[in-house]
Amino acid sequence: MANSYIPSHPLVLAGEGEVVKVVSLRGGHKFRGRLLSMGINVEDTLVVVHKQPSGAVLIEKSGCRYGLGGGMAHKINVIKVE
C-alpha cells in the first residue's frame, strides 16, 4: 500500500514566486475568521509575491493581493503546487 502523505510546511517558508495550496490552518476562530474575510480557506491556491525577512508575506489569490504578518504566515500550512 502506497503512502499518500504529502509533507506540508508553513507559508512563511515558501519562496517568492512559488505557487502553493493551503492544506491546514493552525489558529483559533478569530484567525480563521480573519482569513475567511479575505477569501482564504483550505484548498485555496496562492502565489507568494514577496517575502520580508521578518516573515511577513505578500500573497495573491484570484488576482487580489493580501499582506500577511509573520505570525499569520506561520499558522498557514501549505504544499507546493507542481
C-alpha positions in Angstrom: 0.0 0.0 0.0 1.5 3.3 -1.1 1.8 6.1 1.4 -0.1 9.2 0.2 1.2 11.6 2.9 2.4 14.9 1.4 4.6 16.9 3.9 3.4 20.4 4.4 5.2 23.5 5.7 4.3 26.9 7.0 3.6 29.6 4.3 6.5 31.6 5.7 8.9 29.0 4.3 7.6 29.2 0.7 9.7 31.0 -1.8 8.9 34.1 -3.8 7.1 33.2 -7.0 6.1 29.8 -5.6 2.5 28.6 -6.1 1.2 26.8 -3.1 -2.1 25.1 -1.9 -3.4 25.7 1.6 -3.8 22.4 3.4 -4.5 23.5 7.0 -5.0 26.5 9.3 -3.5 26.3 12.7 -5.3 29.0 14.6 -8.4 29.9 16.5 -11.7 31.1 15.3 -10.7 34.7 15.1 -7.7 33.8 13.0 -9.8 31.6 10.7 -12.5 34.4 10.5 -9.8 36.9 9.5 -8.6 34.7 6.7 -12.2 33.9 5.6 -12.9 37.6 5.4 -10.1 37.8 2.9 -11.5 34.8 1.0 -8.6 32.5 2.0 -9.5 28.9 3.1 -8.2 25.4 3.0 -7.8 24.0 -0.6 -7.1 27.5 -2.0 -4.2 28.1 -4.3 -1.9 31.1 -3.5 1.1 32.7 -5.2 3.8 34.1 -2.9 4.5 37.5 -4.5 7.1 38.9 -1.9 8.7 37.9 1.4 10.1 40.0 4.2 13.0 38.9 6.4 10.5 39.3 9.3 8.3 36.5 7.9 5.7 38.8 6.5 4.5 37.8 3.0 2.5 39.3 0.2 0.3 36.7 -1.4 -2.0 36.7 -4.4 -5.3 34.8 -4.8 -7.5 35.2 -7.9 -5.9 38.5 -8.8 -6.2 40.0 -5.4 -3.1 40.7 -3.2 -3.0 40.4 0.6 -0.3 41.2 3.1 0.1 38.7 6.0 2.3 39.2 9.0 4.8 36.6 10.0 2.6 35.3 12.8 -0.2 34.6 10.4 2.1 33.1 7.8 3.4 30.6 10.4 -0.1 29.3 11.1 -1.0 28.5 7.4 0.3 25.2 6.3 0.8 24.7 2.5 2.2 22.3 -0.1 3.9 23.3 -3.3 1.8 23.0 -6.4 3.7 21.3 -9.2 
